[in-house]
Amino acid sequence: MQQIKFVKEPKPINVSHDTYRRECCYTRGVHIPFDDFVGILESMSHDTKLYFEFHNPGKQIAPGTYLNGHAGLARSIVNYYLNTKDMNVNSVIGQDFYVKII
């Protein structure tokens, strides 16, 4: 079974941000298993989901998809792993990051 993985990229990863019509460059990433990411989405508040959609409009939630990270998503990731897996993944908070669904 795959697990959450924190990645420091040697070269920036570009993730499209269709709302702003540009690409965002990230050197920090979080690779999250598909089932865990679905659980994270299900546990988000309505406002956090709206903000997630703002940053990732129309993006498919499937293995291989790259997403733009944001503070609300970081908190949702931390809360999900703490509450369901008893894992501390606080390192994602306060950092610009991308998410890759694995």
N, C-alpha and C positions, 0 to 999 in steps of 0.2 A: 504494500500500500504506500502511495506517495504521501509525503509530508510537506508542510509549509517550509519554504526555503528562502532565505534572504540572500540577495545577490548584489555584489558590487561589480559593475560592468567596467571593463578596461576602456571601452569606447561607448559613447552615449547611444542609447536606444531611442529611436524616434517613434512616438505614438501620436496618431492623428487626433486632433481636437476639433471636431467638425463644427462645434458651436462658435469657436473663435476663428475657424478656417485657417488653421496653422498646425504645425507639428510641435509637440513638446519633446524636449530632450531630457532623458533621465540617465543617471549613472547608478541609481539605487533601484532595486526591484524586489518584488515579493512574488514568488511563484506559489500559487495556492491550488490545491486539488479542486477539481470541478465540484465534487459533492460538498466540500467545505464552503466553496464560494456561494453555492446555492443556499446553504444554511446561513451564511453571512447576509445575503440579500433578504432572506425571509425574516431575519432578526432585526433589520433596519427599521427605524421609525419612518413615518411617512415623509417628513421633511428631509431626512437624510437620503431617502430613495429619490426624491425630486432632484436634490443636488447631484446625486450620482448620475441621474439621467442627463442633467445639464452638462456634465463633464464627459459623458460617454453616450451621446444620443444615438439610438438605434444600433448600438454595438451588440453583436451576438454574444450570448453567454455560453461559451463552448470551449473545450480544450484547444489551446493554441491562440486564443484571443488575447490581445494586449489592451489594457485599460489604463486610463489616467487615474492616478491616486489623488486623494484630497483628504483634508483633516477629518471630515465626517466618516469617510471610508476607513481611515486609519483607526478611529475609535471603534468602529463596528468590527473590524478585524480583531483588535485587542479584546473586546468584550466577548466575541464569539469563542475565541480560543481559550480565554480564561474560564468562561462559563461552561463550555462543553468538553474541553480537553484538559483543563487545569494546567494550561501552558501560558507562560508570560512571554508575550511578543511585543512588549512596549517599544522596542527599538524602531518600529515603523512610525511612531508619533514624532512630529516635528521635522520630518524629512520629506523632501519632494521624492516621489516614487511612482513607479509604474506597477501594475499587477499583470502577471501572465497567468492565465488559467491553464492548469496542467491536468 
